[in-house]
Amino acid sequence: MSNAAGGFIWYELMTADANAASRFYGAVVGWKIADRPDPRAGGPDYRQITRDDGGSAGGVLQITQDMQAHGARPAWVAYLHVGNVDAAVQAITADGGRALMPKMTLPVGEIAMVTDPMGAPFYVMTPVPPPGKPDAVSDVFDTARPQHVRWNELQSPDVARAKVFYAKHFGFQFNESMPMSPQYGDYQFIDHGGLRVGGMMKQVDAALPGGWNFFFGVHSASAAKRAIEAAGGHVQMDLHQVPGGDWVVIATDPQGARFGIVGPKGE
């Protein structure tokens, strides 16, 4: 995985029920989640998410009761590419972030979980390319294709500070914004590596979860919404059109992890 430093290279669902997650996201997005842990991961119950094209959409970590006792909750979390995990954690904590999980060395690379200064969690990762594929790159993020993450959105109580933080540590650029409302202020688009990869907006209600939210590409947003409700999820923001013509829904899965779907409206 030779993606540019700061890129989104992996996504992980932390869930209390990996089998239920498999059924839910299979119905909503069309993914297949392995019915047993990935033996390469070692340690906790970790499973691969597979797209219809055979590629990987990320992983699923089944959180144990002990993890939950230490604060783990169902959530989607991104991995950002760094050249050196130790140096990244040191720089992030010196800049007001926190270290949530110390560095781990796995066959796929080194990882650590941190937060930004406002508390939004994410992983930093220095990946190791698969055997025999030294030039491999991650394709879990794609701006247009179904069954990939298509958009990364941060809701933050301090957008100005978040912009400075992510620009400094991950090379995010903010070349354009869009007025939303007096309450929400401007929507700040995130550019990285020549692509528009997401946006930042103000977290208005402190009682609602802020942090990163990820939008999964689907063939039909209308069908995905129906599948969310039929499979036991909860729609938080109903089907609506966004600039560019796509339609989105924001929801939580039956275990409480928040996510979005994006695609044509469909039937």
C-alpha positions, 0 to 999 in steps of 0.5 A: 500500500504505497498511498500518499501519506495522510490518505484513507487506506482502511476502514474498520467496523467495531461491533458487538456482533460480527455475524449480525453485522454481516447480515445487515451490511450484506443487505444494505451495501452488498458486502460479504463479511467472513463467517470466522476471524482472519487468521492473519490478524491474530488476537481478537476476532477480526474479519474481512469485508469483501466486495462483489469484485473480490476486493476488500472494503475493510475489516470487522473487529468484534469487541469483547466485553472487556473492550466494552468495559474499557470504553469501546463502542460500536463504531466505524473508524478510519485508518490514515497512512503515516510513514512512522507510527511512533513519530505520528503518535508523538506529534499528535499527542503533542498537538492536543490529541490523545493516544487510545491504543498503543502501537501494535505490530501486525503482519499487515503493518504497524497501527495505533489508535489516537484522537484529534484534539476534539476527541474524534478517534482514528487509527494511524497506520504504516502498512506493509505491502502484501507478499509479492506486491511491493507497489500495491495500493489501497482501494477501499476509498473511491469517489464514485464506485459502489461498495467502496467508501465514497466520502469521509465527513468530520463533524467537529465542535471546532472546525477551525482547529480541526482544519489546522490539525489535519492539514499539519499532520496529514496534508489535508487541503481546504480549497473550497467551502460551501455555506450551509446555515447560520447554525452550521456555518460553512461546509469545508471540503477536504482535498488530498492527493489531488482528490476531493475526499470528504468534508468537515462541518460544525457539530452543533448538538453536543448530545449527538455523536461527532467525529468521523462518518463514512458514506458507502457507495450503493447502486440505489439510495432508495433501496438502501434506505429500505434495507436499513429499516427492514434489517433493524437499522435506524435512519437518522437523516432521511434520503436527500440530495446533495450537490453533485446529484447523488442522494444520501442517508445517514443511519445507525446499524442495529448495534449502534454504529453510525454510517452513511450511504450515497448513490443515485436515488434509484427506485 
